[in-house]
Amino acid sequence: MSSRRTDVPESEFGEHSHPSKMTMLIADLRRRPRMVTSSVIVAVTAVTFTPHFRGHATFPWDFTGKESTSPAFVAALFEARTWSEWAPYQGSGMPLSVDGLRGLYFPVWWIFGFLGVGMTLKVVTIVQVAHVALGAIGVSALSRSSGLLWRWATLAGVAYVFFGGFHGGASHAVIVRGLAYLPWLLWSVSLAAPDFRRGRLLAVPLLAWLIASGAYPGCWLPARSSPRCMSSPPPSPRRIGRGTSWHRSCSTA
C-alpha cells in the first residue's frame, strides 16, 4: 500500500508559496497606519505649497509685516543670549510684551534662536506651511478618537490641508497657528474616546502655552469649551457605515 509523499521540496510548489515583496510591503504599511497617514498628509502639503518651499512664493499682506519681522527679532534675542521687551526696529520702537501677537513668549522662536537659525522670510514661510501639516495630522488623530477608520481619518486630514482658514487667512500667521494647535488640543481632552490615554493630558499645558503665546486670542474661546465638546462618547465604530464615515470625515475637517 503506497502512501502519499509529503516531503516535497518548497521549490516544487512554485513562487506562490512565498509572499511577494509588494504583499509584504503592504502588510508592513498596514501595521504602521500612523506613519502612513502622516506621510500622506506631509506629501500632500508639500505638493500644495511647493512654490513656498522653493522660496518662489510667500503669503501676502500682513504676513510680510510684523508677522515675519517679529519672529526674527525674538529669535535674535535668544541667539545673542539676551532679553529685551523693546523692539527699536519696528514702528519707530514698540514694546513687544504689550502686543501678545508678536510672539515674544512663543517657544518655537526661542528654539530657532538657540539653534542659530536665521528667521528669514523663507524660513518663516516654511514654518507656516509646517503648521498646516501639523494641524492636518491633528485632525486625523482627532478623527481616530471619534471612531473613524484610518482611511477615513486620513481623508479628513487631507481635507484639512485645503481648509479655508489656512488659505483665506494665510496672511495672519497667528490664526494659522491657532487652527493647527486646536485639533491637538481637542484630541488631548477627548476623555470619552475609546483609545483615550491619561498621558494625553500631559500635552494640554504645552498646547495651552503655544496657543496663548503664538495664536490669535480668539482661539481661546473654542479652547475653553473643548472639554465639554469632547465629553460625550462617540458612536461605536461598528455602527458607522461607509456613507456615514464619508460624511463624518468631511465634517470633522
Secondary structure, DSSP 8 states (H G I E B T S, - for coil): ---------GGGG-GGGS--HHHHHHHHHHT-HHHHHHHHHHHHHHHHTHHHHTTS----GGGGTHHHHHHHHHHHHHHTT---SEETTSTTSEETTT-GGG-TT-HHHHHHHHHT----HHHHHHHHHHHHHHHHHHHHHHHHHTT--HHHHHHHHHHHHT-HHHHHTTT-HHHHHHHHHHHHHHHHT-TT-TT--GGGGGHHHHHHHHHHHHS-GGGHHHHHHHHHHT-S----GGG--HHHHHHHHHHH-
